[in-house]
């Protein structure tokens, strides 16, 4: 059997076909890299930059907080016994509920309000309290005030803010068409070590 020579146009077509397949393979590789690999690499770079940036920011924040704590400790070491007495009045050694009710009533009268119902609640401690350790405890106070004047409400909040005993306002319910409002506050007291 003799083989016939392959026509030249078929050889040229075969070469062109291989060249076309090679060019398509290169083109597909470029497209795959441009649309799939490169965005993933860029995203990884962005994520790394974000992590590095946040790491340095967190480190800077931690160092700033450490400097603030050291400054506060330095100031605390310079307190005299008279200054500590003032702190003791801000954070009394006991709940002093009767004095607190008297303070709230006086502030309400100064603001032109009438104090109604007063309720106290004691939140559970955040951690298991150690009996021998000194700690700060809190009391939640809910007070109902009677009065329709918004200006009186603002005056009462200002008086609470300026009160010598530490009081945090947690909530305020006020309806403009109502006869009063309800305010929820937290006060603190110091429980000395046993």
Buried (B, 14 or more C-beta within 10 A) or exposed (E): EEEEEEEEEEEEEEEEEEEEEEEEEEEEEEEEEEEEEEEEEEEEEEEEEEEEEEEEEEEEEEEEEEEEEEEEEEEEEEEEEEEEEEEEEEBBEEBBBEEBBEBBBEBBEEBEBEBBEBEBEEEEEEEEEEEEEEBEBBBBBBBBBEBBEEEBBEBBBEBBEEBEBBBEEEEEEEEEEEEBBBBBBBBBBBBEEE
